[in-house]
Amino acid sequence: DLGQALATELAAGIPLARAMRRLRNLLICGLIQRDLEGHADLAEVVETTTGLADFAIRTHLAALMDEMAASHGMPIGRDSGRPQEMIVLAMGKQGGGELNVSSDIDLIFVYPEDGDTAPTSPDQRQLSNHEFFNRLGKKLIAAISEVIEDGFTFRVDMALRPNGASGPLVASL
């Protein structure tokens, strides 16, 4: 139960970035041990590793979205008037459910509509949805891939996005 294991780390006062890396280290070590002992087949290894990547992205994205919305207000679609959220598309091995313990993750970031954030207090600074999600994407990449005292969670590759590394980090649908 990744959620419970992470909650235990967080309850001990460990920040999310460190807690997620510690969870990854424990999970990967356990998978390697099970694999070496002949108790884990390839399906278990790739399913578990892919599940961890999905969990890490969802968890960090939710925390960072809350942080960004607290600073800038919620992004609102210009045409629909509805709140907007970033969609993270997993490509490559993660998209295919085939991550192994040494895989990087290939991501594409999109959001539904252009528009602006809707500040709810004077201390919030309004941003365009594009700028909001661009900053959110950069923070998400850092949260997952920065090397800190507990290592990294996953290496992140953004080169599969439209126009590769020369294109924008995020795009509206």
HELIX and SHEET records of a PDB file:
HELIX    1   1 LEU A    2  ALA A   11  1                                  10    
HELIX    2   2 LEU A   16  LEU A   36  1                                  21    
HELIX    3   3 LEU A   42  HIS A   72  1                                  31    
HELIX    4   4 GLY A   92  GLY A   95  1                                   4    
HELIX    5   5 ASN A  129  SER A  145  1                                  17    
HELIX    6   6 GLY A  164  SER A  166  5                                   3    
SHEET    1   A 2 MET A  74  GLY A  77  0                                        
SHEET    2   A 2 GLY A 115  ALA A 118 -1                                        
SHEET    1   B 3 ILE A  87  MET A  91  0                                        
SHEET    2   B 3 ILE A 105  TYR A 111 -1                                        
SHEET    3   B 3 VAL A 156  ASP A 157  1                                        
SHEET    1   C 3 ILE A  87  MET A  91  0                                        
SHEET    2   C 3 ILE A 105  TYR A 111 -1                                        
SHEET    3   C 3 VAL A 170  SER A 172  1                                        
END                                                                             
